[in-house]
Amino acid sequence: MQYESLGRSGLRVSRYCLGAMMFGAMGNRDRRDCARIIHRALDAGINFIDTADVYSQGESEEIVGEALVGRRDPVVLATKFFGPMGDDPNRRGSSRRWITQAVEESLRRLRTDVIDLYQMHRFDETTDPEESLSALTDLVHAGKIRSFGISTFTADRIVEAQWVAESRGLLRPRCEQSPYSILRREIERTVLPTCQRYGMGMIVWSPLEGGWLTGRYLAPEDFREETRLVSFGRRWGGFDLSEPQNQHRLALVRQLDQLAKKIGTPLSQLATAWTLEHPGVTAAIIGPRTFEQLEDLLAGADLVLEPAILDEIDRLVPPGTNTNPFDPSSDPASLQPAARRRPRAAR
């Protein structure tokens, strides 16, 4: 396993980060099996684990905390806050009130005295950045967290966070966590260069594009109702393979699968290795639901792609482009109808 500095934080993290979103009710309900996955990842040299309070409403953090009993010290432990944790409107977001409460609950579930990396899961349109950054700075000074980062921020929001921190004498976000895959390359335009300029680490999520790049989806009959890709699509209004953007993706996936076969590697390993080729990327989050999925990804941990392969991928999906122009899982609130349409007078 290879390791790299997480920006200028001084932390050295494995280039594979074990994502825990699939542990618990959202994915694998077998806690013992989840612990087995975590222990196997640690034994393989992964020292970086990422979860969030909202994953299965705290269950993921509980599973990680249980599995790390006796093995906590060498792990760079990361979690996130922002998503709703119940019906109370104040148990969500990035207010000082919620941050200081959420961190205590995460510490308890994770069975630890300190969180190595505490991340704002999304940009909070309703909260002044100074409110959030000052609360996070205080948590560092109190010894509750060691550093903090942000997730799925646009380039302008990253610059704003850096400016607010500098101008107010607060600590700066040390890393960004963004979606990045062969099929979703938009962060190459501004987000990655911005992070590089500020010396921020970049942790990328969904390198397999929600399942598209696992190698499981190569023909129409592979898109069954019970599969993860189709079931997750229901969250955003359903999944229709006949839509032009999905047909385009399927055609690209078939070509990428042939490219992977050409070099004798599974598509999942090629896709994950590709994200780590960018010099601005620190680590890629792998989020296995099963032990077998973890083993498949670990087998490609040292894969390095030749320039000719990278050039061919660039031909299929040009740099800086997305194959899906709108993604409700990470699009900013400014793209929602309420933000881009003038209010109508009552009739």
C-alpha positions as a printed NumPy array, in Angstrom:
array([[  0.   ,   0.   ,   0.   ],
       [  1.28 ,   3.455,  -0.912],
       [  0.944,   6.515,   1.333],
       [  0.792,  10.216,   0.628],
       [  0.611,  13.473,   2.572],
       [ -2.912,  14.814,   3.03 ],
       [ -2.207,  18.283,   1.712],
       [ -0.107,  20.215,   4.217],
       [ -1.761,  18.682,   7.275],
       [  1.275,  16.532,   8.052],
       [ -0.905,  13.405,   7.99 ],
       [  0.271,  10.451,   5.906],
       [ -2.658,   8.442,   4.586],
       [ -2.992,   5.345,   2.433],
       [ -3.978,   6.062,  -1.153],
       [ -6.934,   3.764,  -0.641],
       [ -9.34 ,   5.144,   1.943],
       [-11.878,   2.66 ,   3.294],
       [-15.321,   4.234,   2.977],
       [-17.922,   3.01 ,   5.472],
       [-21.15 ,   4.19 ,   3.831],
       [-22.181,   0.612,   3.052],
       [-21.851,  -0.543,   6.673],
       [-25.222,  -0.794,   8.384],
       [-28.809,  -0.493,   7.187],
       [-27.79 ,   1.282,   3.961],
       [-25.804,  -1.744,   2.819],
       [-24.331,  -4.606,   4.838],
       [-26.414,  -5.269,   7.968],
       [-24.065,  -7.968,   9.248],
       [-21.88 ,  -6.167,  11.781],
       [-19.445,  -9.033,  12.163],
       [-18.921,  -9.132,   8.413],
       [-18.368,  -5.357,   8.339],
       [-15.762,  -5.714,  11.093],
       [-14.072,  -8.442,   9.059],
       [-13.892,  -6.06 ,   6.084],
       [-12.374,  -3.313,   8.251],
       [ -9.777,  -5.65 ,   9.759],
       [ -8.812,  -6.996,   6.33 ],
       [ -8.349,  -3.44 ,   5.042],
       [ -6.107,  -2.596,   8.001],
       [ -4.098,  -5.783,   7.514],
       [ -3.597,  -4.795,   3.85 ],
       [ -2.038,  -1.486,   4.906],
       [ -5.019,   0.86 ,   4.677],
       [ -4.7  ,   3.362,   7.532],
       [ -7.469,   5.765,   6.456],
       [-11.173,   5.196,   7.224],
       [-13.96 ,   7.601,   6.264],
       [-17.532,   7.545,   7.52 ],
       [-20.303,  10.041,   8.392],
       [-22.912,  10.44 ,  11.097],
       [-25.708,  10.325,   8.535],
       [-24.684,   6.911,   7.152],
       [-27.431,   4.608,   8.422],
       [-28.184,   7.301,  11.015],
       [-25.096,   6.642,  13.111],
       [-24.898,   2.877,  12.67 ],
       [-21.891,   3.092,  10.347],
       [-19.94 ,   5.062,  12.962],
       [-20.92 ,   2.508,  15.605],
       [-19.671,  -0.375,  13.445],
       [-16.379,   1.39 ,  12.76 ],
       [-15.942,   2.215,  16.445],
       [-16.563,  -1.388,  17.485],
       [-14.152,  -2.747,  14.863],
       [-11.357,  -0.371,  15.894],
       [-11.301,  -1.375,  19.543],
       [ -7.657,  -2.25 ,  20.162],
       [ -6.616,  -1.035,  16.687],
       [ -7.42 ,   2.681,  16.837],
       [ -3.947,   4.245,  17.19 ],
       [ -2.518,   3.777,  13.658],
       [ -5.796,   4.756,  11.933],
       [ -6.465,   8.189,  10.471],
       [-10.157,   8.311,  11.355],
       [-12.423,  10.647,   9.415],
       [-16.112,  11.355,   9.744],
       [-18.53 ,  14.015,   8.561],
       [-21.444,  16.155,   9.761],
       [-24.203,  18.116,   8.   ],
       [-26.963,  15.66 ,   7.007],
       [-30.192,  15.46 ,   9.02 ],
       [-29.984,  13.306,  12.14 ],
       [-33.685,  13.108,  12.936],
       [-36.644,  15.447,  12.548],
       [-35.337,  18.27 ,  14.737],
       [-34.451,  21.116,  12.31 ],
       [-31.399,  21.981,  14.423],
       [-29.915,  18.48 ,  14.237],
       [-28.395,  19.126,  10.819],
       [-26.388,  21.699,   8.922],
       [-23.234,  23.575,   9.934],
       [-24.269,  25.848,  12.769],
       [-22.046,  26.114,  15.846],
       [-24.846,  24.593,  17.892],
       [-25.051,  21.477,  15.739],
       [-21.306,  21.075,  15.122],
       [-20.521,  21.069,  18.843],
       [-23.327,  18.593,  19.519],
       [-22.677,  16.384,  16.485],
       [-18.987,  15.921,  17.297],
       [-19.79 ,  14.634,  20.786],
       [-22.235,  12.106,  19.364],
       [-19.732,  10.96 ,  16.721],
       [-16.981,  10.615,  19.344],
       [-19.275,   8.416,  21.416],
       [-20.317,   6.209,  18.485],
       [-16.721,   5.9  ,  17.257],
       [-15.47 ,   5.06 ,  20.761],
       [-12.612,   7.525,  20.505],
       [-11.373,  10.626,  22.311],
       [-10.43 ,  12.503,  19.162],
       [-11.388,  12.514,  15.465],
       [ -8.433,  12.919,  13.109],
       [-10.382,  14.561,  10.293],
       [-13.821,  16.142,  10.768],
       [-15.504,  17.171,   7.518],
       [-18.405,  19.393,   6.524],
       [-20.387,  17.   ,   4.32 ],
       [-21.879,  19.716,   2.102],
       [-21.759,  23.499,   1.836],
       [-24.416,  25.039,   4.071],
       [-26.238,  27.769,   2.166],
       [-27.936,  29.02 ,   5.344],
       [-24.899,  29.444,   7.6  ],
       [-22.138,  32.064,   7.543],
       [-18.821,  30.293,   6.815],
       [-17.253,  32.098,   9.792],
       [-19.799,  30.442,  12.103],
       [-18.739,  26.966,  10.96 ],
       [-15.   ,  27.6  ,  10.684],
       [-14.794,  29.229,  14.104],
       [-16.617,  26.289,  15.696],
       [-14.281,  23.81 ,  13.975],
       [-11.224,  25.838,  15.004],
       [-12.421,  25.732,  18.615],
       [-12.835,  21.945,  18.39 ],
       [ -9.191,  21.628,  17.303],
       [ -8.058,  23.806,  20.209],
       [-10.222,  21.733,  22.576],
       [ -8.6  ,  18.508,  21.369],
       [-11.871,  17.042,  20.069],
       [-10.606,  16.925,  16.472],
       [ -7.109,  17.159,  14.988],
       [ -7.993,  18.784,  11.659],
       [-11.017,  19.514,   9.511],
       [-12.007,  19.488,   5.871],
       [-14.881,  20.094,   3.493],
       [-16.766,  17.977,   0.994],
       [-18.306,  18.638,  -2.409],
       [-17.574,  22.368,  -2.372],
       [-17.328,  24.3  ,  -5.628],
       [-14.08 ,  26.149,  -6.368],
       [-15.507,  29.534,  -5.374],
       [-16.7  ,  28.15 ,  -2.033],
       [-13.262,  26.666,  -1.393],
       [-11.664,  30.07 ,  -2.031],
       [-14.248,  31.722,   0.228],
       [-13.514,  29.281,   3.065],
       [ -9.776,  29.906,   2.732],
       [-10.275,  33.689,   2.691],
       [-12.6  ,  33.706,   5.704],
       [-10.153,  31.57 ,   7.674],
       [ -7.193,  33.802,   6.839],
       [ -8.996,  37.097,   7.389],
       [-10.524,  36.019,  10.721],
       [ -7.461,  34.251,  12.111],
       [ -9.113,  30.824,  11.999],
       [ -7.714,  27.428,  11.041],
       [ -8.076,  26.457,   7.395],
       [ -9.775,  23.413,   5.862],
       [ -6.987,  20.943,   5.082],
       [ -8.729,  18.903,   2.416],
       [-11.688,  18.612,   0.083],
       [-13.7  ,  15.485,  -0.669],
       [-15.179,  15.477,  -4.185],
       [-16.875,  13.036,  -6.564],
       [-14.439,  11.921,  -9.264],
       [-14.433,   9.113, -11.782],
       [-13.7  ,   8.466, -15.442],
       [-17.332,   9.349, -16.128],
       [-17.35 ,  12.452, -13.913],
       [-14.314,  14.653, -14.48 ],
       [-15.648,  18.165, -13.922],
       [-13.474,  18.832, -10.843],
       [-10.435,  18.816, -13.136],
       [-11.496,  22.254, -14.411],
       [-11.399,  24.358, -11.235],
       [-11.801,  22.343,  -8.009],
       [ -8.624,  20.271,  -8.255],
       [ -6.415,  23.201,  -9.378],
       [ -7.838,  25.364,  -6.57 ],
       [ -7.06 ,  22.719,  -3.964],
       [ -3.546,  22.355,  -5.348],
       [ -2.958,  26.102,  -5.11 ],
       [ -4.016,  26.13 ,  -1.455],
       [ -2.058,  23.006,  -0.552],
       [ -5.218,  21.062,   0.254],
       [ -5.494,  17.309,   0.091],
       [ -8.09 ,  15.796,  -2.225],
       [-10.048,  12.69 ,  -1.234],
       [-12.228,  11.489,  -4.091],
       [-15.439,   9.544,  -3.642],
       [-17.374,   7.264,  -5.992],
       [-14.427,   6.298,  -8.242],
       [-16.687,   3.511,  -9.554],
       [-19.442,   6.026, -10.311],
       [-22.104,   4.45 ,  -8.152],
       [-21.535,   1.022,  -9.688],
       [-21.283,   1.944, -13.371],
       [-17.556,   1.138, -13.426],
       [-17.638,  -2.112, -11.443],
       [-17.895,  -4.26 , -14.57 ],
       [-21.305,  -5.556, -13.484],
       [-23.328,  -3.41 , -15.897],
       [-22.511,  -4.265, -19.506],
       [-25.896,  -5.304, -20.943],
       [-29.532,  -4.239, -20.401],
       [-30.31 ,  -7.409, -18.461],
       [-27.661,  -6.452, -15.877],
       [-29.797,  -3.543, -14.653],
       [-32.097,  -5.52 , -12.363],
       [-34.355,  -3.871,  -9.818],
       [-32.425,  -5.228,  -6.843],
       [-29.014,  -4.011,  -8.055],
       [-27.413,  -1.091,  -6.235],
       [-27.281,   1.21 ,  -9.234],
       [-30.994,   0.852,  -9.97 ],
       [-32.107,   0.937,  -6.335],
       [-30.048,   4.053,  -5.605],
       [-31.574,   5.662,  -8.684],
       [-34.953,   5.566,  -6.963],
       [-33.696,   8.223,  -4.556],
       [-33.536,  10.7  ,  -7.415],
       [-36.836,   9.835,  -9.067],
       [-36.067,   6.465, -10.648],
       [-33.702,   4.877, -13.127],
       [-34.496,   4.595, -16.839],
       [-31.874,   2.827, -18.946],
       [-33.511,   4.064, -22.15 ],
       [-32.631,   7.694, -21.365],
       [-29.988,   8.994, -23.816],
       [-27.482,   9.841, -21.057],
       [-27.717,   6.287, -19.674],
       [-27.35 ,   4.775, -23.136],
       [-24.267,   6.944, -23.662],
       [-22.812,   5.816, -20.349],
       [-23.472,   2.166, -21.126],
       [-21.672,   2.499, -24.465],
       [-18.688,   4.114, -22.733],
       [-18.604,   1.458, -20.02 ],
       [-18.466,  -1.286, -22.654],
       [-15.504,   0.405, -24.331],
       [-13.765,   0.931, -20.995],
       [-14.333,  -2.72 , -20.117],
       [-12.646,  -3.751, -23.373],
       [ -9.749,  -1.426, -22.528],
       [ -9.426,  -3.077, -19.107],
       [ -9.433,  -6.529, -20.701],
       [ -6.718,  -5.369, -23.072],
       [ -4.35 ,  -4.787, -20.144],
       [ -5.608,  -7.815, -18.212],
       [ -7.281,  -6.084, -15.281],
       [-10.882,  -5.804, -14.052],
       [-12.695,  -2.575, -14.92 ],
       [-13.127,  -1.778, -11.21 ],
       [ -9.373,  -1.781, -10.678],
       [ -8.67 ,   0.271, -13.805],
       [-11.285,   2.866, -12.796],
       [ -9.939,   3.244,  -9.257],
       [ -6.3  ,   3.385, -10.378],
       [ -7.221,   6.065, -12.926],
       [ -8.4  ,   8.48 , -10.216],
       [ -5.047,   8.204,  -8.448],
       [ -3.123,   9.208, -11.573],
       [ -4.043,  12.869, -11.104],
       [ -1.26 ,  14.596,  -9.121],
       [ -3.829,  16.567,  -7.136],
       [ -5.575,  13.46 ,  -5.77 ],
       [ -4.397,  12.204,  -2.389],
       [ -6.633,   9.18 ,  -1.865],
       [ -9.6  ,   7.406,  -3.411],
       [-12.438,   6.17 ,  -1.244],
       [-13.33 ,   2.542,  -1.841],
       [-16.694,   1.594,  -0.345],
       [-17.099,  -2.191,  -0.435],
       [-20.324,  -3.739,   0.807],
       [-18.906,  -7.25 ,   0.842],
       [-15.599,  -8.905,   1.677],
       [-15.287, -10.086,  -1.939],
       [-15.628,  -6.536,  -3.261],
       [-12.836,  -5.414,  -0.947],
       [-10.549,  -8.225,  -2.11 ],
       [-11.189,  -7.298,  -5.741],
       [-10.174,  -3.69 ,  -5.128],
       [ -7.151,  -4.542,  -2.98 ],
       [ -5.774,  -6.622,  -5.835],
       [ -5.406,  -3.419,  -7.855],
       [ -3.847,  -1.266,  -5.137],
       [ -0.476,  -1.052,  -6.911],
       [ -1.814,  -0.741, -10.454],
       [ -0.212,   2.057, -12.492],
       [ -1.691,   2.884, -15.897],
       [  0.522,   3.487, -18.895],
       [  0.274,   6.856, -20.709],
       [ -1.244,   5.166, -23.784],
       [ -4.128,   3.864, -21.647],
       [ -4.642,   7.284, -20.07 ],
       [ -4.697,   8.859, -23.538],
       [ -7.33 ,   6.375, -24.683],
       [ -9.508,   7.172, -21.66 ],
       [ -9.133,  10.886, -22.426],
       [-10.363,  10.173, -25.947],
       [-13.453,   8.409, -24.638],
       [-14.234,  10.975, -21.923],
       [-12.438,  14.31 , -22.484],
       [-10.794,  15.962, -19.457],
       [-13.038,  18.194, -17.381],
       [-16.294,  16.725, -18.673],
       [-19.163,  14.831, -17.072],
       [-21.222,  12.165, -18.81 ],
       [-24.195,  13.193, -16.684],
       [-24.731,  16.982, -16.762],
       [-26.904,  16.99 , -13.63 ],
       [-26.215,  14.91 , -10.544],
       [-28.625,  15.469,  -7.624],
       [-26.192,  13.79 ,  -5.224],
       [-23.629,  16.583,  -5.544],
       [-25.07 ,  19.469,  -7.56 ],
       [-25.062,  22.758,  -5.602],
       [-28.305,  24.261,  -4.314],
       [-27.909,  27.042,  -6.885],
       [-29.054,  24.607,  -9.584],
       [-32.375,  23.867,  -7.877],
       [-35.476,  25.489,  -9.441],
       [-36.101,  27.7  ,  -6.408],
       [-32.627,  29.23 ,  -6.765],
       [-32.738,  29.934, -10.508],
       [-36.319,  31.122, -11.017],
       [-37.803,  34.435,  -9.949],
       [-40.677,  34.115,  -7.458],
       [-44.149,  34.447,  -8.958],
       [-46.611,  36.848,  -7.43 ],
       [-49.582,  35.202,  -5.755],
       [-52.529,  34.958,  -8.106]])
